Structures are given as structure tokens and as C-alpha cells.
Amino acid sequence: MEKEQELLKPKIDVVFHSLFRKGNERITKALITSIINEKIEKVELDKDRYVVGEYPEEKLGIVDMKAELDNGTICDIEIQLSDNKDTAERFLYYWSRIYSGQLVKGKKYSNLNKVIGIIIIDYNFEKTKEIERMSTKWKIKEVTTGKEIELTDMLELYIIEISKDKRALEKNPEDKLAQWIQFLDNPNEKGVLKKVMEKNEEIKEAMEDLERLSKIKKLRRIAELKEKAIRDEENGLRHAKEEGINIGLEKGRAIGEKSKQIEIARKLLERNIPLEEIQEITSLTKEEIEKIEK
């Protein structure tokens, strides 16, 4: 009997983007609703955002997932699996870029739409280590008077920590956000998700589409390479720490990222993937790829 193939994990960015794509607004709306806990009538997804296709000639390119809600609010969702020690700064930068990017010549500041930033992380976040909650919500408030008056509702940031999901789901099996994070983290834990899907139609729908996506060879190849690269990076950092190697933080990040992309490129070269496609996947130059030995 042939062994059942494992489902791809939606927390890997290429799988996440392929699942929550234009045409899958229903499950995207359900995910966002579970995070911001507000009623949403509809969502509109960026049609130009890349989705891994079913045909080898299709190109690869990934951006953050952006969804526009029915009231004009823009949601930006990012998944971060590796701790680069700059979570807060990175998050605020991306939020500000989207917010300021709305302003065109002649447009008033008062006409800018609210931007909600959502980041799902799969590591321990130092600033929330004392907080048991899986999801935290951040705003700008006045704190010196003790009244905590909100300056504006245009800035709203959510940080969701995958590592805290198990506790949340055990405490409240009806918690829809905890159900979604369990699905994103490991859809292969069928025992837990089977009960979830009996009551959560949107996760059931997402699971059915994930089963289809998991059969796409190109997507599986890229997802597995990305997951391996993340593991290798984590192992490398751990070994470096154990051996007392002291590399400058910024230099170390740059070296680690470049090494990761070179390793992915090497694997793709071994599979005879076209040079142009490897450039898009890794962001390496043609010259850098040509120097890599198979």
C-alpha cells in the first residue's frame, strides 16, 4: 500500500501565498476575521500577487499578502519563521511603507485608509515572553497620564505566535484563531483538525484546497527547499553560538541569507531548473548562479 503523502505546511510562505490567493476570498476572510475579531463583509485580494501555478513555465515572485476590506481598510499579512532579532522594527517599517504608499499628489492625509499589519511568527518573541496570549494587539497611546488615550486608530499591529497556539487550543477548542494557527502550523495532525473541521467549514475548505496544492510538484519542490533552508540556518546559528563564534550581527545575517539562497540555487541547478527561474526564486544574479558548482 502506497504511503499517503504528507500535506505541505501553510506556514511556509510559498504555500501560504498559494492557498490564500485571489479566488479563495472566503477562507482569507475567515482567517482575517479570526485575527482582528471584527465582522468583515468581503475582502479583495491583490490579483498581481504571485501564486505558484500548476505549469512549469509560470514565473515565481512573492510579496506580502495584502487584502482590502469592505470599509477600505488594508490588511498586510506576513509569516516569519526565522528570528532575525528585528521583528518590531521590520514590522513597523512594512506597515509605514503601505500606509504612506497610499498618498498621491493632491490627496489629503485625512483620506488615507487604515492599515492593519499582521505578522505570524514561529519563534519566541522577546517582548512578549511574559504574555501567555497567542495574539497581541499594538497601537499608539498616551501613557504618561495613566488614561492611555489612543492617538489614532489608523495604526493597528497584530503579532501571533505559533508556539503559543497549543495552549490556546487546549484552553478553548472553539477559539477560531487557535484553530487556524494549528492548521497553518501542521495540517498533518489530522486528529486535532478532524474535530475542528466538523465545525469550521472554512478550515475544511482550506484543507481540501491544500490537499490539491500538495500534489503540485513545483510547489512541493520549492516548499521543501525553503523548509530545509530554514532548518539549516537555525542549525548553523545554534552551532555557531555553541562554538563561541562571534560574528557581527548584520554581517552574520547577510552571510546566512546569502548562503541559504546559494544552497537553494544549488538544489535547483541539480534539478535542471531554468536559470531565469532560479534568479526569481533566490534573487541571486546570473553571475552568482553560474559560479555555483552542482
Secondary structure, DSSP 8 states (H G I E B T S, - for coil): ---------TTSHHHHHHHS-TT-HHHHHHHHHHHH-S--S-EEE-TTS----SSTTS------EEEEETTS-EEEEEEE-S--S-HHHHHHHHHHHHHHTT--TT--GGG---EEEEEEESS--GGGTT---SEEEE--B--SSSS--BS-SSEEEEEEEGGGHHHHHHH-TT-HHHHHHHHHH-TT-HHHHHHHHHH-HHHHHHHHHHHHHTT-HHHHHHHHHHHHHHHHHHHHHHHHHHTT----HHHHHHHHHHHHHHHHHHHHHHTT--HHHHHHHH---HHHHHT---
